[in-house]
């Protein structure tokens, strides 16, 4: 994994991180950047929408959607879960196995 040193770099490349505006002591986070591969971003978000709430990213999606009441709450939750899933993909490629799948067995 030479191109992306951390999982956050991969999520940023996929365009799943929020924009960051900062001026002196005033910080504002905006919409997602949508930089990088549209196909990767689309696939991550669509796959998260298909998993049930008993899977880790599905449970995260449901928790965020419950907190974010409003017209865009479900979409915000799907993007948050897709970002987590991209992190799982990074670690799976780096380590050769997905640590999140083995948590319940330990």
MMTF fields as JSON, N, C-alpha, C and O atoms, coordinates in Angstrom:
{
  "mmtfVersion": "1.0.0",
  "mmtfProducer": "UNKNOWN",
  "numBonds": 423,
  "numAtoms": 424,
  "numGroups": 106,
  "numChains": 1,
  "numModels": 1,
  "chainsPerModel": [1],
  "groupsPerChain": [106],
  "chainIdList": ["A"],
  "bondAtomList": [4, 2, 8, 6, 12, 10, 16, 14, 20, 18, 24, 22, 28, 26, 32, 30, 36, 34, 40, 38, 44, 42, 48, 46, 52, 50, 56, 54, 60, 58, 64, 62, 68, 66, 72, 70, 76, 74, 80, 78, 84, 82, 88, 86, 92, 90, 96, 94, 100, 98, 104, 102, 108, 106, 112, 110, 116, 114, 120, 118, 124, 122, 128, 126, 132, 130, 136, 134, 140, 138, 144, 142, 148, 146, 152, 150, 156, 154, 160, 158, 164, 162, 168, 166, 172, 170, 176, 174, 180, 178, 184, 182, 188, 186, 192, 190, 196, 194, 200, 198, 204, 202, 208, 206, 212, 210, 216, 214, 220, 218, 224, 222, 228, 226, 232, 230, 236, 234, 240, 238, 244, 242, 248, 246, 252, 250, 256, 254, 260, 258, 264, 262, 268, 266, 272, 270, 276, 274, 280, 278, 284, 282, 288, 286, 292, 290, 296, 294, 300, 298, 304, 302, 308, 306, 312, 310, 316, 314, 320, 318, 324, 322, 328, 326, 332, 330, 336, 334, 340, 338, 344, 342, 348, 346, 352, 350, 356, 354, 360, 358, 364, 362, 368, 366, 372, 370, 376, 374, 380, 378, 384, 382, 388, 386, 392, 390, 396, 394, 400, 398, 404, 402, 408, 406, 412, 410, 416, 414, 420, 418],
  "bondOrderList": [1, 1, 1, 1, 1, 1, 1, 1, 1, 1, 1, 1, 1, 1, 1, 1, 1, 1, 1, 1, 1, 1, 1, 1, 1, 1, 1, 1, 1, 1, 1, 1, 1, 1, 1, 1, 1, 1, 1, 1, 1, 1, 1, 1, 1, 1, 1, 1, 1, 1, 1, 1, 1, 1, 1, 1, 1, 1, 1, 1, 1, 1, 1, 1, 1, 1, 1, 1, 1, 1, 1, 1, 1, 1, 1, 1, 1, 1, 1, 1, 1, 1, 1, 1, 1, 1, 1, 1, 1, 1, 1, 1, 1, 1, 1, 1, 1, 1, 1, 1, 1, 1, 1, 1, 1],
  "groupList": [{"groupName": "UNK", "atomNameList": ["N", "CA", "C", "O"], "elementList": ["N", "C", "C", "O"], "formalChargeList": [0, 0, 0, 0], "bondAtomList": [1, 0, 2, 1, 3, 2], "bondOrderList": [1, 1, 2], "singleLetterCode": "X", "chemCompType": "L-PEPTIDE LINKING"}],
  "groupTypeList": [0, 0, 0, 0, 0, 0, 0, 0, 0, 0, 0, 0, 0, 0, 0, 0, 0, 0, 0, 0, 0, 0, 0, 0, 0, 0, 0, 0, 0, 0, 0, 0, 0, 0, 0, 0, 0, 0, 0, 0, 0, 0, 0, 0, 0, 0, 0, 0, 0, 0, 0, 0, 0, 0, 0, 0, 0, 0, 0, 0, 0, 0, 0, 0, 0, 0, 0, 0, 0, 0, 0, 0, 0, 0, 0, 0, 0, 0, 0, 0, 0, 0, 0, 0, 0, 0, 0, 0, 0, 0, 0, 0, 0, 0, 0, 0, 0, 0, 0, 0, 0, 0, 0, 0, 0, 0],
  "groupIdList": [1, 2, 3, 4, 5, 6, 7, 8, 9, 10, 11, 12, 13, 14, 15, 16, 17, 18, 19, 20, 21, 22, 23, 24, 25, 26, 27, 28, 29, 30, 31, 32, 33, 34, 35, 36, 37, 38, 39, 40, 41, 42, 43, 44, 45, 46, 47, 48, 49, 50, 51, 52, 53, 54, 55, 56, 57, 58, 59, 60, 61, 62, 63, 64, 65, 66, 67, 68, 69, 70, 71, 72, 73, 74, 75, 76, 77, 78, 79, 80, 81, 82, 83, 84, 85, 86, 87, 88, 89, 90, 91, 92, 93, 94, 95, 96, 97, 98, 99, 100, 101, 102, 103, 104, 105, 106],
  "secStructList": [7, 7, 1, 7, 1, 1, 2, 2, 2, 2, 2, 2, 2, 6, 6, 7, 1, 3, 3, 3, 3, 3, 3, 6, 6, 3, 3, 3, 3, 3, 3, 3, 7, 7, 7, 1, 7, 2, 2, 2, 2, 2, 2, 2, 2, 2, 2, 2, 2, 2, 1, 7, 6, 6, 1, 2, 2, 2, 2, 2, 2, 2, 2, 2, 2, 2, 2, 1, 7, 1, 6, 6, 2, 2, 2, 2, 2, 2, 2, 2, 2, 2, 2, 2, 2, 2, 2, 2, 2, 2, 2, 2, 2, 2, 2, 1, 1, 7, 4, 4, 4, 4, 6, 6, 6, 7],
  "xCoordList": [0.841, 0.0, 0.895, 0.954, 1.571, 2.493, 1.778, 2.194, 0.73, 0.062, -0.728, -0.788, -1.336, -2.144, -1.531, -1.67, -0.863, -0.209, -1.186, -0.845, -2.393, -3.386, -4.754, -4.973, -5.669, -7.037, -7.719, -8.566, -7.362, -7.944, -7.56, -8.356, -6.349, -5.932, -6.761, -7.124, -7.056, -7.889, -9.307, -9.889, -9.869, -11.215, -11.242, -12.219, -10.177, -10.097, -10.005, -10.637, -9.219, -9.095, -10.435, -10.752, -11.216, -12.525, -13.554, -14.655, -13.213, -14.135, -15.2, -16.275, -14.923, -15.905, -15.616, -16.192, -14.744, -14.426, -15.036, -15.192, -15.379, -15.983, -14.955, -13.77, -15.444, -14.585, -14.266, -15.049, -13.113, -12.658, -12.303, -11.389, -13.023, -12.759, -12.317, -13.003, -11.167, -10.642, -10.078, -9.364, -10.416, -9.89, -9.654, -10.605, -8.406, -8.004, -8.617, -8.184, -9.593, -10.196, -11.55, -12.196, -11.982, -13.298, -13.133, -12.478, -13.724, -13.615, -15.01, -15.936, -15.162, -16.446, -16.214, -15.352, -16.982, -16.946, -18.135, -19.259, -17.873, -18.934, -19.352, -19.231, -19.842, -20.265, -19.051, -17.917, -19.279, -18.145, -17.454, -18.074, -16.178, -15.379, -15.708, -15.589, -16.115, -16.406, -15.205, -15.365, -14.014, -12.795, -12.501, -12.954, -11.768, -11.385, -12.366, -13.067, -12.396, -13.15, -14.639, -15.038, -15.458, -16.912, -17.395, -18.317, -16.77, -17.187, -16.936, -17.784, -15.794, -15.494, -16.477, -17.001, -16.728, -17.661, -19.068, -19.742, -19.505, -20.836, -20.94, -21.927, -19.924, -19.961, -19.973, -20.687, -19.192, -19.151, -20.497, -20.978, -21.101, -22.377, -23.494, -24.327, -23.521, -24.566, -24.435, -25.444, -23.214, -23.047, -23.463, -23.993, -23.234, -23.64, -25.156, -25.724, -25.814, -27.276, -27.913, -29.054, -27.206, -27.763, -27.583, -28.318, -26.628, -26.387, -27.416, -27.952, -27.679, -28.657, -28.067, -26.854, -28.917, -28.449, -27.675, -27.111, -27.636, -26.885, -25.393, -24.594, -25.01, -23.604, -23.064, -23.833, -21.774, -21.173, -21.445, -21.862, -21.217, -21.453, -22.937, -23.331, -23.766, -25.211, -25.712, -26.601, -25.135, -25.505, -25.068, -25.797, -23.879, -23.415, -24.352, -24.713, -24.748, -25.669, -26.978, -27.498, -27.511, -28.773, -28.618, -29.511, -27.495, -27.274, -27.173, -27.758, -26.43, -26.271, -27.601, -27.947, -28.345, -29.636, -30.619, -31.433, -30.553, -31.446, -31.102, -31.988, -29.818, -29.395, -29.676, -30.038, -29.516, -29.646, -31.061, -31.296, -31.985, -33.384, -33.525, -33.035, -34.176, -34.385, -34.364, -34.257, -34.466, -34.556, -33.287, -33.378, -32.109, -30.88, -30.226, -29.086, -30.903, -30.317, -29.866, -28.796, -30.67, -30.304, -29.093, -28.249, -29.005, -27.857, -26.581, -25.522, -26.67, -25.514, -25.037, -23.836, -25.984, -25.638, -24.977, -24.033, -25.451, -24.857, -23.423, -22.56, -23.166, -21.807, -20.883, -19.734, -21.37, -20.551, -20.208, -19.072, -21.168, -20.922, -20.008, -19.184, -20.143, -19.277, -17.835, -16.906, -17.648, -16.295, -15.69, -14.519, -16.48, -15.997, -15.686, -14.7, -16.525, -16.292, -15.011, -14.275, -14.744, -13.499, -12.301, -11.27, -12.434, -11.355, -11.149, -10.009, -12.239, -12.123, -11.431, -10.62, -11.754, -11.113, -9.614, -8.809, -9.243, -7.818, -7.082, -6.035, -7.638, -6.973, -6.973, -6.03, -8.022, -8.051, -6.95, -6.289, -6.756, -5.698, -4.315, -3.392, -4.174, -2.878, -2.492, -1.356, -3.442, -3.133, -3.472, -2.989, -4.288, -4.673, -5.914, -6.355, -6.486, -7.74, -8.47, -7.869, -9.777, -10.585, -10.733, -11.369, -10.142, -10.186, -11.593, -11.93, -12.415, -13.769, -14.627, -15.577, -14.316, -15.091, -14.745, -15.539, -13.577, -13.119, -13.367, -13.012, -13.961, -14.22, -15.172, -14.951, -16.231, -17.237, -16.705, -17.183, -15.735, -15.198, -14.241, -14.038, -13.647, -12.644, -13.266, -12.553],
  "yCoordList": [-1.172, 0.0, 1.246, 1.979, 1.468, 2.593, 3.887, 4.968, 3.786, 5.003, 5.687, 6.916, 4.891, 5.438, 5.002, 3.839, 5.893, 5.496, 5.175, 4.408, 5.751, 5.473, 5.262, 5.57, 4.73, 4.528, 5.862, 5.951, 6.891, 8.215, 8.765, 9.455, 8.463, 8.909, 8.233, 8.868, 6.95, 6.242, 6.808, 6.991, 7.087, 7.669, 9.052, 9.428, 9.8, 11.124, 11.017, 11.79, 10.062, 9.862, 9.468, 9.865, 8.69, 8.267, 9.394, 9.254, 10.506, 11.639, 11.482, 12.069, 10.697, 10.448, 11.228, 10.928, 12.208, 13.017, 14.412, 14.888, 15.066, 16.394, 17.456, 17.342, 18.498, 19.649, 20.341, 20.296, 20.979, 21.615, 23.058, 23.323, 23.995, 25.424, 25.97, 25.792, 26.636, 27.123, 28.528, 28.808, 29.397, 30.748, 31.136, 31.32, 31.259, 31.586, 30.591, 29.439, 30.985, 30.082, 29.548, 28.803, 29.911, 29.504, 28.327, 28.457, 27.188, 25.984, 25.557, 25.541, 25.208, 24.729, 23.514, 23.522, 22.472, 21.272, 21.326, 21.618, 21.042, 21.132, 19.782, 18.765, 19.784, 18.551, 17.704, 18.148, 16.484, 15.642, 16.232, 16.943, 15.937, 16.581, 16.083, 16.842, 14.836, 14.213, 14.245, 14.275, 14.239, 14.137, 12.653, 11.826, 12.314, 10.92, 10.177, 10.764, 8.879, 7.99, 7.997, 7.656, 8.384, 8.347, 6.914, 6.645, 5.997, 4.595, 3.982, 3.25, 4.268, 3.745, 4.312, 3.579, 5.616, 6.263, 5.687, 5.404, 5.517, 4.968, 3.534, 3.174, 2.719, 1.319, 1.201, 0.365, 2.028, 1.975, 2.366, 1.706, 3.414, 3.878, 2.889, 2.606, 2.364, 1.391, 0.101, -0.477, -0.356, -1.597, -1.418, -2.348, -0.246, 0.027, 0.092, -0.328, 0.609, 0.685, -0.701, -0.864, -1.701, -3.043, -3.937, -4.914, -3.636, -4.515, -4.267, -3.167, -5.307, -5.203, -4.586, -4.402, -4.264, -3.617, -4.549, -4.086, -5.842, -6.775, -6.801, -7.345, -6.225, -6.1, -4.799, -3.864, -4.725, -3.56, -2.237, -1.279, -2.158, -0.888, -0.598, 0.567, -1.624, -1.42, -0.863, -0.011, -1.352, -0.841, 0.616, 1.432, 0.94, 2.334, 3.217, 4.31, 2.745, 3.511, 3.787, 4.901, 2.787, 2.962, 3.927, 4.737, 3.854, 4.764, 6.206, 7.101, 6.435, 7.806, 8.317, 9.48, 7.471, 7.89, 8.244, 9.153, 7.543, 7.852, 9.203, 9.918, 9.554, 10.85, 11.985, 13.078, 11.75, 12.806, 12.819, 12.347, 13.345, 13.409, 14.538, 15.645, 14.263, 15.272, 14.649, 13.429, 15.471, 14.931, 14.232, 13.294, 14.646, 14.035, 13.097, 12.688, 12.741, 11.919, 10.55, 10.079, 9.911, 8.577, 8.637, 7.74, 9.684, 9.818, 10.122, 9.581, 10.978, 11.28, 10.016, 9.765, 9.227, 7.977, 6.998, 6.306, 6.929, 6.019, 6.429, 5.57, 7.727, 8.201, 7.902, 7.51, 8.081, 7.779, 6.295, 5.931, 5.45, 4.011, 3.608, 2.706, 4.258, 3.964, 4.341, 3.646, 5.435, 5.831, 4.757, 4.41, 4.225, 3.15, 1.893, 1.206, 1.598, 0.412, 0.554, -0.419, 1.745, 1.994, 1.776, 1.262, 2.163, 1.906, 0.407, -0.052, -0.366, -1.817, -2.409, -3.327, -1.883, -2.351, -2.072, -2.917, -0.894, -0.547, -1.563, -2.081, -1.846, -2.768, -4.195, -4.949, -4.568, -5.906, -6.051, -7.087, -5.019, -5.072, -5.03, -5.7, -4.25, -4.115, -5.358, -5.823, -5.904, -6.994, -8.376, -9.38, -8.442, -9.733, -10.335, -11.406, -9.68, -10.127, -8.913, -7.864, -9.074, -7.977, -8.159, -9.107, -7.247, -7.358, -7.179, -7.775, -6.389, -6.115, -7.372, -7.465, -8.343, -9.566, -10.51, -11.386, -10.34, -11.262, -10.763, -11.449, -9.597, -9.04, -9.895, -10.104, -10.395, -11.185, -12.528, -13.052, -13.098, -14.401, -14.324, -15.312, -13.142, -13.016, -12.917, -12.807],
  "zCoordList": [0.0, 0.0, 0.0, 0.987, -1.094, -1.178, -1.552, -1.135, -2.316, -2.778, -1.675, -1.618, -0.798, 0.288, 1.613, 1.992, 2.323, 3.568, 4.709, 5.609, 4.681, 5.724, 5.092, 3.921, 5.897, 5.427, 5.15, 4.26, 5.897, 5.678, 4.308, 3.67, 3.854, 2.524, 1.431, 0.44, 1.613, 0.637, 0.625, -0.444, 1.804, 1.882, 1.252, 0.604, 1.441, 0.83, -0.685, -1.405, -1.168, -2.613, -3.222, -4.343, -2.487, -2.985, -2.914, -3.445, -2.268, -2.193, -1.13, -1.245, -0.092, 0.954, 2.237, 3.283, 2.169, 3.343, 3.179, 2.055, 4.285, 4.175, 3.795, 4.107, 3.111, 2.819, 4.13, 5.078, 4.172, 5.4, 5.091, 4.31, 5.701, 5.534, 6.886, 7.892, 6.903, 8.169, 7.982, 7.02, 8.923, 8.936, 10.384, 11.143, 10.766, 12.129, 13.11, 13.146, 13.894, 14.875, 14.421, 15.158, 13.237, 12.738, 11.772, 10.738, 12.108, 11.294, 10.866, 11.677, 9.583, 9.076, 8.206, 7.327, 8.452, 7.622, 6.675, 7.084, 5.41, 4.41, 3.882, 4.564, 2.667, 1.995, 1.658, 1.833, 1.174, 0.802, -0.42, -1.212, -0.565, -1.603, -3.008, -3.97, -3.143, -4.439, -5.378, -6.598, -4.813, -5.61, -5.806, -5.015, -6.822, -7.022, -7.904, -8.728, -7.71, -8.581, -8.26, -7.146, -9.231, -9.06, -8.898, -8.128, -9.626, -9.58, -8.204, -7.695, -7.601, -6.266, -5.251, -4.413, -5.325, -4.405, -4.563, -3.573, -5.798, -6.056, -5.536, -4.895, -5.813, -5.391, -3.87, -3.318, -3.196, -1.733, -1.138, -0.218, -1.643, -1.095, -1.41, -0.549, -2.621, -2.981, -2.183, -1.778, -1.953, -1.199, 0.252, 0.86, 0.81, 2.193, 2.299, 3.308, 1.276, 1.303, 1.249, 1.683, 0.727, 0.566, 1.781, 1.928, 2.658, 3.808, 4.895, 5.03, 5.662, 6.73, 7.987, 8.076, 8.961, 10.18, 11.113, 12.104, 10.822, 11.662, 11.312, 12.075, 10.18, 9.784, 10.384, 10.606, 10.647, 11.297, 10.603, 11.254, 9.283, 8.581, 8.46, 8.41, 8.413, 8.388, 9.716, 9.747, 10.811, 12.129, 12.276, 12.841, 11.768, 11.794, 10.985, 11.423, 9.803, 8.964, 9.699, 9.638, 10.389, 11.114, 12.287, 12.535, 13.016, 14.15, 13.687, 14.298, 12.606, 12.106, 11.554, 11.764, 10.857, 10.299, 11.414, 11.252, 12.532, 13.649, 14.264, 14.73, 14.268, 14.812, 13.862, 14.297, 12.554, 11.548, 10.992, 9.88, 11.742, 11.324, 10.308, 10.532, 9.222, 8.195, 6.82, 6.69, 5.793, 4.429, 3.961, 3.17, 4.414, 3.922, 4.904, 4.686, 5.977, 7.022, 6.554, 6.942, 5.727, 5.242, 4.319, 4.339, 3.516, 2.613, 3.385, 3.068, 4.389, 5.223, 5.919, 6.02, 6.395, 7.07, 6.109, 6.491, 4.882, 3.903, 3.57, 3.394, 3.482, 3.192, 4.368, 4.166, 5.59, 6.769, 6.818, 7.122, 6.527, 6.528, 5.365, 5.516, 4.223, 3.079, 3.386, 2.975, 4.104, 4.509, 5.407, 5.252, 6.35, 7.225, 6.412, 6.677, 5.428, 4.603, 3.778, 3.607, 3.274, 2.537, 3.462, 3.031, 4.723, 5.679, 5.873, 5.957, 5.946, 6.058, 4.832, 4.954, 3.654, 2.417, 2.464, 2.073, 2.941, 3.045, 3.919, 3.53, 5.109, 6.018, 5.475, 5.716, 4.746, 4.139, 3.093, 3.022, 2.287, 1.278, 1.92, 1.457, 2.978, 3.636, 4.43, 4.34, 5.215, 6.131, 5.583, 6.107, 4.545, 3.997, 4.631, 4.213, 5.626, 6.226, 6.798, 7.031, 7.021, 7.533, 9.039, 9.499, 9.797, 11.262, 11.8, 12.822, 11.157, 11.649, 11.64, 12.417, 10.78, 10.728, 11.873, 12.217, 12.458, 13.493, 14.907, 15.866, 15.062, 16.388, 17.197, 18.39, 16.571, 17.284, 17.757, 18.763, 17.063, 17.429, 18.608, 19.314, 18.823, 19.896, 21.26, 22.257]
}
